[in-house]
Amino acid sequence: MAAEIKFGTDGWRGVIADDFTFDNVRRVAGAIASYILQNEDARQGVVVGYDTRFASKLAAHVAGEVIGAAGIPVTLASDYTPTPAISLAVKQQHAAGGVVITSSHNPWNWNGVKFKAKFGGSATPAIMKKVEDELHAGAMPKNDHIFRIEEVDLKQAYIKAVCEFADLNLIAQANFKFATDSMYGSGRGVLAGIFSDHGIKHVPIRQEVNPLFPDINPEPIIPHVAMLQQTVLKEGCHAGFATDGDADRIGAVAEDGSFVDSHKIFAILLYWLLERKKWPGEVVRAFNTTRMVDRIAAKYGRKLHECPIGFKHIADLMMEREILIGGEESGGIGYGCFLPERDGILNSLLLANVMAHEGKPLGQLVADLQREFGPHYYGRRDLHIPEEVKQSAIQRARADSTVKLGRYSVLNKESLDGVKFFLDASKDGSGAEVWILLRASGTEPLLRLYAEAASPELVNEVLDSAERFVNASG
């Protein structure tokens, strides 16, 4: 009996040689091919890319062969390529869709398949439902005319596009120094190459291919950014930028070596776009993202949308409305006027652009925001717990009887995606509203806790209380 393949927030992922096998890649590729034949102009072809993980290149060829056998032209990246570059190629080539072999930020022993829609972004929930239906039906279309795979360099067009979106001359003139960390992923050499070509001082680290991702998961958060933090301090950099395994997410480090999470990055970019650039459009953020964004949007009279977790929901809104910027907790930020897709390399360039425009290192930009919009601090914990404990915690969180968490009362609950408690822990209202979110991961076997408050100490207290709640017997 075939193993179950379940699509999460951005495609399918599995453990290499256990769930992630070439046979399962063929099944997913067959479902995608069937979807395209029924719903898109298959003559426009499919773009296939891959990251630096073990067997990614071979799996990309396997996927390409299945799609080509269905009578659909296939363009395959000739090298490890950032996921947003694949998305851009889909849009520029008017392709019917894109396939990326990657497991993004997951540990080294995982791999997966992402599907990108014809508009050049994460496939919408409606599209993914159709692909899933084809998968469950066992679709494996064949055609008498089999298309051979054409290998193409997809990086150069992408580099040209992101360089036109940021003011690289201004960045060079500012004379800042940056550390760039590709975390052994498919962003290797891209940001560093852009900086080199434009005379921008930088120190590149972890640019080599190593599918074991030694000592880290390729996720640009603590503790995996420790080497970047050390490099920023040692080399006297004004900021450090890290991209994840497939380079669609960003993390950053300030000049003092402190980690700058995706929430601060999102807020800095939003504030700059509204205050300095005055670009039009609405704002969208995921359910587990900082509410500092709400305060910034309100100041400038911009409509704010809140959506479930997963960039495909943000992409869905970008198809319907004029969205200036959309962001999520995991470091994915995208722009409606560029591509409905998150992009770690583009956001690194734009952060450097903000620094150059303001003439300030990254840490100063964070401090300025905290001063104007109130202190906002964030924390996340991933709990690897048995399924029954996870489900019990979610059910108890939803129950009307849950009115306290630790020493704080629950003011209200929201359940857009998981269960979020708002707590009566705010002191004077000038800082962050205190909230905690419990949510089962859509891509990994764990329960995640997210919290925001006006101080790091309060964030940790709330996370501790939530962890005790999860582990308590029903």
C-alpha positions as CSV (number, residue, x, y, z in Angstrom):
1,M,0.0,0.0,0.0
2,A,1.4,3.4,-1.0
3,A,2.5,5.7,1.9
4,E,0.3,8.7,2.6
5,I,1.5,12.0,1.2
6,K,0.1,15.0,3.0
7,F,0.6,18.6,1.8
8,G,1.4,21.1,4.4
9,T,1.6,24.9,4.3
10,D,3.9,24.9,1.3
11,G,3.9,21.6,-0.5
12,W,5.0,18.2,0.8
13,R,8.0,17.2,2.9
14,G,9.3,13.9,4.2
15,V,12.3,12.1,5.7
16,I,14.8,11.1,3.0
17,A,14.6,7.3,2.2
18,D,11.6,6.9,4.5
19,D,8.8,9.1,3.1
20,F,10.9,11.1,0.6
21,T,11.6,8.5,-2.0
22,F,11.9,8.7,-5.8
23,D,8.6,6.8,-6.1
24,N,6.8,9.3,-3.9
25,V,8.4,12.2,-5.9
26,R,7.0,10.5,-9.1
27,R,3.5,10.3,-7.4
28,V,3.6,14.0,-6.5
29,A,4.9,15.0,-10.0
30,G,2.2,12.9,-11.6
31,A,-0.5,14.7,-9.6
32,I,1.0,18.1,-10.5
33,A,1.2,17.1,-14.2
34,S,-2.5,16.0,-14.1
35,Y,-3.5,19.2,-12.5
36,I,-1.8,21.3,-15.1
37,L,-3.2,19.2,-18.0
38,Q,-6.7,19.8,-16.7
39,N,-6.5,23.4,-15.4
40,E,-3.6,25.3,-17.1
41,D,-2.1,25.7,-20.6
42,A,0.2,22.8,-20.5
43,R,2.0,23.9,-23.7
44,Q,3.6,26.7,-21.6
45,G,5.6,24.1,-19.7
46,V,6.8,23.7,-16.1
47,V,9.9,25.1,-14.5
48,V,11.8,22.7,-12.2
49,G,14.4,23.7,-9.6
50,Y,16.2,22.2,-6.7
51,D,18.3,23.1,-3.6
52,T,21.5,21.7,-2.1
53,R,20.0,18.8,-0.1
54,F,20.9,15.2,-0.6
55,A,19.4,13.8,-3.8
56,S,17.7,17.1,-4.7
57,K,19.2,17.2,-8.2
58,L,18.3,13.6,-8.9
59,A,14.8,14.1,-7.6
60,A,14.4,17.1,-9.8
61,H,15.3,15.0,-12.8
62,V,12.8,12.3,-11.7
63,A,10.0,14.9,-11.4
64,G,11.0,16.4,-14.7
65,E,10.8,13.0,-16.4
66,V,7.3,12.4,-15.1
67,I,6.1,15.8,-16.2
68,G,7.8,15.5,-19.6
69,A,6.2,12.0,-20.1
70,A,2.8,13.6,-19.6
71,G,3.5,15.7,-22.7
72,I,4.4,18.9,-20.9
73,P,7.6,20.8,-21.7
74,V,10.1,21.0,-18.8
75,T,12.7,23.6,-18.1
76,L,15.2,22.4,-15.4
77,A,17.5,24.7,-13.5
78,S,21.2,24.0,-14.4
79,D,22.4,24.5,-10.8
80,Y,21.2,24.8,-7.3
81,T,18.8,27.8,-7.5
82,P,16.9,29.9,-4.9
83,T,13.2,29.1,-4.8
84,P,12.2,32.7,-5.6
85,A,14.3,32.5,-8.7
86,I,12.2,29.5,-9.8
87,S,9.0,31.5,-9.1
88,L,10.3,34.4,-11.1
89,A,11.1,32.1,-14.0
90,V,7.6,30.8,-13.9
91,K,6.2,34.3,-14.1
92,Q,8.6,35.6,-16.7
93,Q,8.3,32.6,-19.0
94,H,4.5,32.5,-18.5
95,A,4.9,28.8,-17.5
96,A,2.0,26.7,-16.3
97,G,3.7,26.2,-13.0
98,G,6.9,25.4,-11.1
99,V,8.3,22.6,-9.0
100,V,11.1,23.0,-6.5
101,I,12.8,20.0,-4.8
102,T,13.5,21.4,-1.3
103,S,12.6,21.0,2.3
104,S,13.3,24.7,3.0
105,H,14.5,25.1,6.6
106,N,14.0,21.5,7.8
107,P,16.8,19.3,9.2
108,W,19.3,17.7,6.8
109,N,17.5,14.4,6.6
110,W,14.4,15.9,5.1
111,N,13.5,16.8,1.6
112,G,10.3,17.7,-0.2
113,V,8.4,19.2,-3.2
114,K,7.0,22.7,-3.5
115,F,4.6,23.7,-6.2
116,K,4.5,27.2,-7.6
117,A,1.5,28.5,-9.5
118,K,1.6,30.2,-12.9
119,F,1.5,33.6,-11.2
120,G,5.0,33.0,-9.7
121,G,4.1,32.3,-6.1
122,S,3.0,29.7,-3.6
123,A,0.0,27.8,-5.0
124,T,-3.2,28.9,-3.4
125,P,-5.1,26.6,-1.1
126,A,-7.7,26.0,-3.9
127,I,-5.0,24.9,-6.3
128,M,-3.3,22.7,-3.7
129,K,-6.6,21.0,-3.0
130,K,-6.9,20.1,-6.7
131,V,-3.4,18.7,-6.7
132,E,-4.2,16.7,-3.7
133,D,-7.3,15.3,-5.4
134,E,-5.2,14.2,-8.3
135,L,-2.7,12.6,-5.9
136,H,-5.3,10.6,-4.1
137,A,-6.7,9.5,-7.5
138,G,-3.3,8.1,-8.4
139,A,-2.9,10.3,-11.4
140,M,0.1,9.5,-13.7
141,P,-0.7,10.9,-17.1
142,K,1.2,9.6,-20.2
143,N,1.5,11.1,-23.6
144,D,2.9,9.7,-26.9
145,H,4.9,12.9,-27.3
146,I,7.5,12.9,-24.4
147,F,9.3,16.2,-23.9
148,R,13.0,16.1,-23.2
149,I,14.2,18.2,-20.3
150,E,15.9,21.4,-21.2
151,E,18.5,22.6,-18.6
152,V,18.8,26.4,-18.3
153,D,20.6,28.9,-16.1
154,L,17.8,30.5,-14.0
155,K,19.9,32.6,-11.7
156,Q,21.0,35.5,-13.9
157,A,17.5,36.7,-14.8
158,Y,16.7,36.6,-11.1
159,I,19.8,38.5,-10.0
160,K,19.0,41.2,-12.6
161,A,15.4,41.5,-11.3
162,V,16.3,41.9,-7.6
163,C,19.1,44.3,-8.4
164,E,16.6,46.5,-10.2
165,F,14.3,46.4,-7.2
166,A,17.0,47.8,-4.7
167,D,19.2,50.8,-4.9
168,L,22.6,49.1,-5.0
169,N,24.5,52.3,-5.8
170,L,23.1,53.9,-2.6
171,I,24.1,50.9,-0.6
172,A,27.7,51.0,-2.0
173,Q,27.9,54.7,-1.2
174,A,26.9,54.2,2.4
175,N,30.1,52.2,3.0
176,F,28.5,49.7,5.3
177,K,30.0,46.2,5.7
178,F,27.7,43.1,5.7
179,A,28.1,39.5,6.6
180,T,26.2,37.1,4.3
181,D,25.3,33.6,5.3
182,S,23.6,31.2,2.9
183,M,23.6,28.4,5.5
184,Y,24.9,25.9,2.9
185,G,21.6,26.4,1.0
186,S,20.7,27.3,-2.6
187,G,21.3,31.0,-2.0
188,R,25.0,30.2,-2.1
189,G,27.0,32.9,-3.8
190,V,24.0,34.9,-4.9
191,L,23.9,37.8,-2.4
192,A,27.7,37.7,-2.0
193,G,28.1,37.9,-5.8
194,I,25.7,40.9,-6.0
195,F,27.7,42.7,-3.3
196,S,31.0,41.9,-5.0
197,D,29.7,43.1,-8.4
198,H,28.6,46.5,-6.9
199,G,31.6,47.1,-4.7
200,I,29.8,46.6,-1.4
201,K,32.0,45.4,1.5
202,H,30.9,42.0,2.8
203,V,32.1,38.8,4.5
204,P,30.5,35.6,3.1
205,I,30.2,32.5,5.2
206,R,28.7,29.0,4.7
207,Q,28.6,29.3,1.0
208,E,29.8,25.8,0.1
209,V,27.6,22.8,-0.7
210,N,27.2,20.5,2.3
211,P,24.0,18.5,2.4
212,L,24.6,17.6,6.0
213,F,24.2,21.3,7.1
214,P,26.8,20.6,9.8
215,D,25.7,21.6,13.3
216,I,22.6,23.5,12.1
217,N,19.2,23.3,10.6
218,P,19.3,25.8,7.6
219,E,16.8,28.0,9.4
220,P,17.8,31.7,10.0
221,I,17.0,31.8,13.7
222,I,18.7,31.2,17.0
223,P,20.8,29.0,17.6
224,H,21.5,28.4,13.9
225,V,22.8,31.9,13.3
226,A,25.5,31.7,15.9
227,M,28.3,31.7,13.3
228,L,26.8,34.7,11.7
229,Q,26.6,36.5,15.0
230,Q,30.3,35.7,15.7
231,T,31.3,36.9,12.2
232,V,29.4,40.2,12.5
233,L,31.3,40.9,15.8
234,K,34.7,39.6,14.7
235,E,34.6,41.5,11.3
236,G,33.0,44.7,12.6
237,C,30.0,44.4,10.3
238,H,27.1,46.8,10.5
239,A,24.6,43.9,9.9
240,G,24.5,40.2,8.9
241,F,22.0,38.6,6.6
242,A,21.1,34.9,6.6
243,T,18.9,33.0,4.1
244,D,17.4,29.5,4.7
245,G,17.9,26.3,2.8
246,D,16.1,27.4,-0.3
247,A,16.7,31.2,0.2
248,D,13.1,32.3,0.4
249,R,13.4,33.3,4.1
250,I,15.5,35.9,5.9
251,G,17.1,36.3,9.3
252,A,19.4,39.1,10.4
253,V,22.0,40.1,13.0
254,A,22.6,43.6,14.3
255,E,26.0,45.3,14.6
256,D,26.2,44.3,18.3
257,G,25.7,40.6,17.4
258,S,22.1,40.4,18.6
259,F,19.6,38.5,16.5
260,V,17.0,40.5,14.6
261,D,14.0,38.3,14.1
262,S,11.6,38.3,11.1
263,H,9.1,40.4,12.9
264,K,11.5,43.3,13.3
265,I,12.6,42.9,9.7
266,F,9.0,43.0,8.5
267,A,8.3,46.1,10.7
268,I,11.5,47.9,9.5
269,L,10.7,47.3,5.8
270,L,7.0,48.2,6.2
271,Y,7.8,51.5,8.0
272,W,10.4,52.4,5.4
273,L,8.1,51.7,2.5
274,L,5.3,53.8,4.0
275,E,7.3,56.7,5.5
276,R,10.1,57.0,2.9
277,K,9.0,55.4,-0.3
278,K,5.2,56.0,0.1
279,W,4.3,53.0,-2.0
280,P,0.6,52.2,-2.3
281,G,-1.2,49.1,-1.2
282,E,-2.5,47.2,1.8
283,V,-0.6,45.1,4.3
284,V,-1.1,41.4,5.2
285,R,0.5,39.4,7.9
286,A,0.1,35.8,9.1
287,F,-1.7,35.0,12.4
288,N,1.5,34.3,14.3
289,T,3.2,37.6,13.3
290,T,3.9,40.7,15.4
291,R,1.1,43.2,16.0
292,M,3.6,46.0,15.7
293,V,2.8,45.7,12.0
294,D,-0.8,46.6,13.0
295,R,0.3,49.8,14.7
296,I,2.5,50.9,11.7
297,A,-0.3,50.2,9.2
298,A,-2.8,52.1,11.4
299,K,-0.5,55.2,11.6
300,Y,-0.5,55.4,7.8
301,G,-4.1,54.5,7.3
302,R,-3.4,51.3,5.5
303,K,-5.8,48.4,5.6
304,L,-4.4,45.4,7.4
305,H,-5.3,41.8,6.6
306,E,-4.6,38.8,9.0
307,C,-4.4,35.4,7.4
308,P,-3.7,31.8,8.3
309,I,-0.1,30.6,8.5
310,G,1.6,29.7,5.2
311,F,2.7,32.1,2.5
312,K,0.1,30.6,0.1
313,H,-2.6,32.5,2.0
314,I,-0.7,35.8,1.5
315,A,-0.2,34.9,-2.2
316,D,-3.9,34.3,-2.4
317,L,-4.6,37.8,-1.2
318,M,-2.0,39.3,-3.5
319,M,-4.0,37.8,-6.4
320,E,-7.2,39.6,-5.2
321,R,-6.0,43.0,-3.9
322,E,-3.3,45.6,-4.1
323,I,-1.0,44.3,-1.4
324,L,2.1,46.4,-0.7
325,I,3.8,43.8,1.5
326,G,3.0,40.5,3.2
327,G,4.9,38.7,5.8
328,E,5.0,35.7,8.1
329,E,6.7,34.6,11.3
330,S,9.2,32.3,9.7
331,G,11.0,35.0,7.8
332,G,9.0,35.0,4.6
333,I,8.3,38.5,3.2
334,G,7.0,39.4,-0.3
335,Y,5.8,42.4,-2.3
336,G,2.8,42.5,-4.5
337,C,4.5,44.8,-7.1
338,F,7.4,42.3,-7.5
339,L,6.3,38.7,-7.1
340,P,3.7,37.1,-4.8
341,E,6.5,35.1,-3.2
342,R,8.8,35.4,-0.2
343,D,12.4,36.1,-1.0
344,G,15.3,36.1,1.5
345,I,17.8,37.6,-0.9
346,L,15.6,40.4,-2.1
347,N,14.8,41.2,1.6
348,S,18.5,41.3,2.5
349,L,19.1,43.8,-0.3
350,L,16.1,45.9,0.9
351,L,17.3,45.9,4.5
352,A,20.7,47.1,3.3
353,N,18.8,49.7,1.3
354,V,17.0,50.9,4.4
355,M,20.2,51.2,6.3
356,A,21.8,53.1,3.5
357,H,18.8,55.5,3.1
358,E,18.7,56.2,6.9
359,G,22.4,56.1,7.4
360,K,22.0,53.8,10.4
361,P,23.2,50.3,11.3
362,L,20.5,47.7,11.7
363,G,20.4,47.8,15.5
364,Q,19.6,51.5,15.5
365,L,16.7,50.9,13.1
366,V,15.3,48.3,15.5
367,A,15.7,50.7,18.5
368,D,14.0,53.5,16.6
369,L,10.9,51.3,15.9
370,Q,10.7,50.1,19.5
371,R,10.8,53.7,20.7
372,E,8.1,54.9,18.3
373,F,5.7,52.0,18.4
374,G,6.4,50.6,21.8
375,P,8.5,47.6,22.9
376,H,7.6,44.4,21.1
377,Y,9.5,41.1,21.9
378,Y,8.8,37.7,20.5
379,G,9.5,34.1,21.3
380,R,8.8,30.7,19.8
381,R,9.2,27.1,21.2
382,D,8.9,23.9,19.3
383,L,7.6,21.1,21.5
384,H,8.3,17.5,20.2
385,I,5.6,15.7,22.1
386,P,3.4,12.7,21.6
387,E,0.3,13.1,19.3
388,E,-2.1,12.5,22.1
389,V,-0.6,15.2,24.3
390,K,-0.6,17.6,21.4
391,Q,-4.3,17.0,20.6
392,S,-5.3,17.2,24.3
393,A,-3.6,20.5,24.6
394,I,-5.3,22.0,21.6
395,Q,-8.7,20.7,22.8
396,R,-8.2,22.1,26.3
397,A,-7.1,25.5,24.8
398,R,-10.3,25.7,22.8
399,A,-12.5,24.8,25.7
400,D,-14.6,27.6,27.3
401,S,-13.3,26.5,30.7
402,T,-9.7,27.8,30.0
403,V,-9.8,31.2,31.5
404,K,-6.3,31.5,32.9
405,L,-2.8,30.8,31.8
406,G,-0.3,30.9,34.6
407,R,-1.0,33.9,36.7
408,Y,-2.8,35.8,33.9
409,S,-6.4,35.8,32.9
410,V,-7.4,35.1,29.3
411,L,-9.1,38.2,27.9
412,N,-10.2,36.6,24.7
413,K,-9.3,33.8,22.2
414,E,-8.9,33.7,18.5
415,S,-8.8,30.5,16.4
416,L,-8.0,31.5,12.8
417,D,-5.1,29.0,12.8
418,G,-4.5,27.2,16.1
419,V,-5.6,28.8,19.4
420,K,-4.4,32.3,20.4
421,F,-4.9,33.6,24.0
422,F,-4.8,37.4,24.7
423,L,-3.7,37.8,28.3
424,D,-4.2,40.6,30.9
425,A,-0.4,41.0,31.3
426,S,0.1,44.4,29.7
427,K,1.4,47.1,32.0
428,D,0.6,50.5,30.6
429,G,-0.6,49.7,27.0
430,S,2.4,51.4,25.4
431,G,4.1,48.1,24.4
432,A,2.9,44.9,22.8
433,E,-0.4,43.3,23.6
434,V,0.5,40.0,25.3
435,W,-0.6,36.9,23.4
436,I,0.3,33.3,23.1
437,L,-0.5,31.0,20.2
438,L,-0.7,27.2,20.3
439,R,-0.5,25.6,16.8
440,A,0.3,22.1,15.5
441,S,2.9,22.4,12.7
442,G,1.7,21.7,9.2
443,T,5.1,20.4,8.1
444,E,6.7,18.7,11.1
445,P,5.5,16.4,14.0
446,L,5.4,19.0,16.7
447,L,3.4,21.7,18.6
448,R,4.6,25.2,18.3
449,L,4.1,28.0,20.9
450,Y,4.4,31.6,19.8
451,A,4.3,34.6,22.1
452,E,4.6,38.4,22.0
453,A,4.9,40.8,24.9
454,A,6.5,44.1,25.9
455,S,9.7,42.5,27.4
456,P,11.8,39.4,26.9
457,E,11.2,38.3,30.5
458,L,7.4,38.4,30.0
459,V,7.7,36.5,26.7
460,N,9.6,33.7,28.5
461,E,7.2,33.7,31.4
462,V,4.2,33.3,29.1
463,L,6.0,30.6,27.1
464,D,6.8,28.7,30.3
465,S,3.2,28.9,31.4
466,A,2.0,27.6,28.0
467,E,4.5,24.7,28.1
468,R,3.2,23.7,31.5
469,F,-0.4,23.9,30.2
470,V,0.5,21.7,27.3
471,N,2.2,19.0,29.5
472,A,-0.5,19.1,32.1
473,S,-2.9,16.1,32.2
474,G,-6.4,16.7,30.9
